[in-house]
Amino acid sequence: QLRAAEAALALKQELIDRLKAEAERQRAALETIPVLQAQADIFRADFEAERAARAELHGQREALQEELNQLRLRLGGDGA
Protein backbone atom coordinates (compact mmCIF):
# COMPACT_ATOMS: atom_id res chain seq x y z
CA GLN A 1 0.00 0.00 0.00
CA LEU A 2 2.87 2.34 0.79
CA ARG A 3 4.50 1.60 -2.56
CA ALA A 4 1.21 2.27 -4.38
CA ALA A 5 0.85 5.57 -2.53
CA GLU A 6 4.45 6.53 -3.36
CA ALA A 7 3.88 5.66 -7.02
CA ALA A 8 0.66 7.69 -7.09
CA LEU A 9 2.46 10.59 -5.41
CA ALA A 10 5.27 10.41 -7.99
CA LEU A 11 2.72 10.46 -10.83
CA LYS A 12 0.95 13.44 -9.29
CA GLN A 13 4.26 15.28 -8.88
CA GLU A 14 5.14 14.56 -12.52
CA LEU A 15 1.75 15.92 -13.58
CA ILE A 16 2.26 19.04 -11.46
CA ASP A 17 5.70 19.58 -13.01
CA ARG A 18 4.28 19.20 -16.54
CA LEU A 19 1.45 21.62 -15.76
CA LYS A 20 3.90 24.16 -14.34
CA ALA A 21 6.03 23.90 -17.47
CA GLU A 22 2.96 24.33 -19.68
CA ALA A 23 1.84 27.34 -17.64
CA GLU A 24 5.28 28.91 -18.11
CA ARG A 25 5.14 28.32 -21.89
CA GLN A 26 1.68 29.89 -22.01
CA ARG A 27 2.88 32.87 -19.98
CA ALA A 28 5.79 33.36 -22.39
CA ALA A 29 3.42 33.15 -25.35
CA LEU A 30 1.16 35.79 -23.81
CA GLU A 31 4.12 38.13 -23.48
CA THR A 32 4.90 37.84 -27.20
CA ILE A 33 1.35 38.56 -28.38
CA PRO A 34 1.54 42.37 -27.92
CA VAL A 35 4.88 42.45 -29.76
CA LEU A 36 3.47 40.45 -32.66
CA GLN A 37 0.36 42.66 -32.73
CA ALA A 38 2.54 45.78 -32.93
CA GLN A 39 4.53 44.25 -35.79
CA ALA A 40 1.31 43.38 -37.63
CA ASP A 41 0.06 46.95 -37.19
CA ILE A 42 3.32 48.33 -38.60
CA PHE A 43 3.19 45.94 -41.58
CA ARG A 44 -0.45 46.87 -42.23
CA ALA A 45 0.29 50.61 -42.14
CA ASP A 46 3.28 50.13 -44.46
CA PHE A 47 1.19 48.06 -46.88
CA GLU A 48 -1.58 50.66 -46.94
CA ALA A 49 0.94 53.45 -47.54
CA GLU A 50 2.46 51.51 -50.44
CA ARG A 51 -0.98 50.84 -51.87
CA ALA A 52 -1.88 54.54 -51.70
CA ALA A 53 1.41 55.47 -53.36
CA ARG A 54 0.83 52.94 -56.16
CA ALA A 55 -2.69 54.29 -56.71
CA GLU A 56 -1.38 57.85 -56.86
CA LEU A 57 1.35 56.89 -59.33
CA HIS A 58 -1.20 55.06 -61.45
CA GLY A 59 -3.37 58.18 -61.51
CA GLN A 60 -0.41 60.33 -62.50
CA ARG A 61 0.53 57.88 -65.25
CA GLU A 62 -3.00 57.94 -66.64
CA ALA A 63 -3.04 61.74 -66.58
CA LEU A 64 0.30 61.89 -68.39
CA GLN A 65 -0.90 59.32 -70.93
CA GLU A 66 -4.00 61.41 -71.60
CA GLU A 67 -1.87 64.54 -71.93
CA LEU A 68 0.41 62.71 -74.38
CA ASN A 69 -2.61 61.58 -76.41
CA GLN A 70 -3.91 65.16 -76.55
CA LEU A 71 -0.51 66.46 -77.68
CA ARG A 72 -0.34 63.80 -80.38
CA LEU A 73 -3.79 64.81 -81.59
CA ARG A 74 -2.74 68.46 -81.69
CA LEU A 75 0.44 67.64 -83.54
CA GLY A 76 -1.46 65.45 -85.97
CA GLY A 77 -4.05 68.17 -86.49
CA ASP A 78 -1.41 70.88 -87.02
CA GLY A 79 0.41 68.73 -89.54
CA ALA A 80 -2.76 68.18 -91.58
C-alpha positions in Angstrom: 0.0 0.0 0.0 2.9 2.3 0.8 4.5 1.6 -2.6 1.2 2.3 -4.4 0.8 5.6 -2.5 4.4 6.5 -3.4 3.9 5.7 -7.0 0.7 7.7 -7.1 2.5 10.6 -5.4 5.3 10.4 -8.0 2.7 10.5 -10.8 1.0 13.4 -9.3 4.3 15.3 -8.9 5.1 14.6 -12.5 1.7 15.9 -13.6 2.3 19.0 -11.5 5.7 19.6 -13.0 4.3 19.2 -16.5 1.4 21.6 -15.8 3.9 24.2 -14.3 6.0 23.9 -17.5 3.0 24.3 -19.7 1.8 27.3 -17.6 5.3 28.9 -18.1 5.1 28.3 -21.9 1.7 29.9 -22.0 2.9 32.9 -20.0 5.8 33.4 -22.4 3.4 33.1 -25.4 1.2 35.8 -23.8 4.1 38.1 -23.5 4.9 37.8 -27.2 1.4 38.6 -28.4 1.5 42.4 -27.9 4.9 42.4 -29.8 3.5 40.4 -32.7 0.4 42.7 -32.7 2.5 45.8 -32.9 4.5 44.2 -35.8 1.3 43.4 -37.6 0.1 46.9 -37.2 3.3 48.3 -38.6 3.2 45.9 -41.6 -0.4 46.9 -42.2 0.3 50.6 -42.1 3.3 50.1 -44.5 1.2 48.1 -46.9 -1.6 50.7 -46.9 0.9 53.5 -47.5 2.5 51.5 -50.4 -1.0 50.8 -51.9 -1.9 54.5 -51.7 1.4 55.5 -53.4 0.8 52.9 -56.2 -2.7 54.3 -56.7 -1.4 57.8 -56.9 1.4 56.9 -59.3 -1.2 55.1 -61.4 -3.4 58.2 -61.5 -0.4 60.3 -62.5 0.5 57.9 -65.2 -3.0 57.9 -66.6 -3.0 61.7 -66.6 0.3 61.9 -68.4 -0.9 59.3 -70.9 -4.0 61.4 -71.6 -1.9 64.5 -71.9 0.4 62.7 -74.4 -2.6 61.6 -76.4 -3.9 65.2 -76.6 -0.5 66.5 -77.7 -0.3 63.8 -80.4 -3.8 64.8 -81.6 -2.7 68.5 -81.7 0.4 67.6 -83.5 -1.5 65.4 -86.0 -4.0 68.2 -86.5 -1.4 70.9 -87.0 0.4 68.7 -89.5 -2.8 68.2 -91.6 
